[in-house]
Amino acid sequence: MEQEKDNFWLYIGGIIVAAIVGVFLLKSREMESVPVKAFEETRSQVERQIQNAKP
């Protein structure tokens, strides 16, 4: 009985770790689909708009 209980928490921990790793993998794949140059351009435009909005 005690061994089954230990395995339960081991499985729960494994599922949590797998979910976190999956999220990071999907996030990195999403960022690869965005060209770096376009990302930098958009960021610089946003920064310019923020600077222009400041009084």
N, C-alpha and C positions, 0 to 999 in steps of 0.2 A: 504494500500500500504506500509506504513512504517513497519508494523508488518511482512509482507512478506520479506522485505529487511533484517530485523534483523534475520529472520529464515534462510535466504540464507547463511549468514556468520556463523551462528551457525552450519549449516550442513557442510560447508566447514571446519570449525575448527574441527568438530567431525571426518570427514574423515581423516584429517591430523593426529590427535591424534591416531585414529585407525590404521593408516599405521605405525606410529612410534612404537606403542605397538606390532603390528604384527611382525615387523622386530626384535625387541628385543626377542620376544617369539621364533621365528625361529632360531635366533642366539644362544639362550640358549639351544634349543633342539639339534642343530648341535654340540655344545660343549659337551653335555652329551654323544653323540655317540662316541666321542673320549675317550678312556680310559685314566685316569689321569696319570697312570704310563708311558704309551707310550708318552704322551704329554711332561712329565718331561724329559724323556730320550732324545727325539728329541731336546728339548730346551738345555739340557746340551751338546749335541753333537755340536749344532750350536755355543754355547758359546766357546767350546774348539777350534773349527775351527777359530773363530774370534781371539782368543788369539794367535793361531799359525800363523795367517796371519799378525799380527802386527809385525813391524820390531823391 
